[in-house]
Amino acid sequence: MADCPDSALVPPAHEPRCPVDITLAVVAGRWTPLVLREFLRRGQATYSELSAALPALSDKVLSDRLAQLTGAGVIERHAPRAGRPGSATY
């Protein structure tokens, strides 16, 4: 693809221009593949379930990865059920 240059030749300041570059920009972050793996295993999960399944991740990193994936449209955040504050599912 002419619009999909070799990433080694593209300066980091440039925005991704093709589907492969865009996908890699979203999922290539450290820990992101492991978070996605948990969604593939579970289908959906709460923050607590993800935190327990990935004990090496700090709360900040997990929160950042969930926000990044939600912002990119890879996952959706569903509001907590009535009577269960803090139990949002992804």
C-alpha positions as CSV (number, residue, x, y, z in Angstrom):
1,M,0.0,0.0,0.0
2,A,1.4,3.4,-1.0
3,D,-0.3,5.0,2.1
4,C,1.2,2.5,4.5
5,P,4.9,3.3,4.7
6,D,7.4,1.2,6.5
7,S,7.2,2.3,10.1
8,A,10.9,2.5,10.4
9,L,11.0,5.2,7.8
10,V,8.2,7.3,9.3
11,P,9.3,9.9,11.9
12,P,7.4,9.3,15.2
13,A,5.7,12.7,15.0
14,H,3.6,11.7,12.0
15,E,0.1,10.5,12.5
16,P,-0.7,6.9,11.3
17,R,-2.2,6.9,7.8
18,C,-3.3,3.4,7.1
19,P,-5.3,0.7,8.9
20,V,-2.2,-1.2,9.9
21,D,-0.5,1.8,11.4
22,I,-3.7,2.9,13.2
23,T,-4.2,-0.6,14.6
24,L,-0.6,-0.8,15.8
25,A,-0.8,2.7,17.4
26,V,-3.8,1.5,19.5
27,V,-2.7,-2.0,20.5
28,A,1.1,-1.8,20.6
29,G,1.4,-0.1,24.0
30,R,3.0,-1.9,26.8
31,W,0.5,-4.2,28.6
32,T,-2.3,-3.4,26.1
33,P,-2.1,-6.9,24.4
34,L,-2.5,-8.5,27.9
35,V,-5.6,-6.4,28.7
36,L,-7.1,-7.4,25.3
37,R,-6.3,-11.0,26.0
38,E,-8.4,-10.8,29.1
39,F,-11.4,-9.5,27.1
40,L,-11.0,-12.3,24.6
41,R,-11.1,-14.8,27.5
42,R,-14.0,-13.2,29.4
43,G,-16.0,-11.3,26.8
44,Q,-16.6,-8.5,29.3
45,A,-15.1,-7.7,32.7
46,T,-15.2,-5.3,35.6
47,Y,-12.2,-3.3,36.6
48,S,-11.7,-5.5,39.6
49,E,-11.7,-8.6,37.6
50,L,-9.1,-7.2,35.2
51,S,-7.0,-6.0,38.1
52,A,-7.1,-9.5,39.7
53,A,-6.3,-11.2,36.4
54,L,-3.3,-8.9,35.8
55,P,-1.7,-8.4,39.2
56,A,1.6,-7.0,37.6
57,L,-0.3,-3.9,36.3
58,S,-0.6,-0.9,38.6
59,D,-4.0,0.7,38.9
60,K,-2.8,3.7,37.0
61,V,-1.6,1.6,34.0
62,L,-4.8,-0.4,33.9
63,S,-6.9,2.7,34.1
64,D,-4.8,4.3,31.3
65,R,-5.1,1.3,29.1
66,L,-8.8,1.0,29.6
67,A,-9.2,4.7,28.8
68,Q,-7.0,4.4,25.7
69,L,-9.0,1.4,24.4
70,T,-12.3,3.0,25.2
71,G,-11.3,6.2,23.5
72,A,-10.2,4.3,20.4
73,G,-13.5,2.5,20.2
74,V,-11.9,-0.9,20.8
75,I,-14.0,-1.6,24.0
76,E,-17.1,0.1,25.5
77,R,-17.6,1.1,29.1
78,H,-21.1,0.3,30.4
79,A,-22.4,2.2,33.5
80,P,-22.6,0.4,36.8
81,R,-25.8,-1.3,37.6
82,A,-28.2,0.3,40.1
83,G,-27.1,-0.5,43.7
84,R,-23.6,-1.6,42.6
85,P,-21.5,1.6,42.5
86,G,-18.1,1.2,40.9
87,S,-19.1,-2.0,39.0
88,A,-18.9,-0.7,35.5
89,T,-18.3,-3.3,32.9
90,Y,-16.2,-3.1,29.8
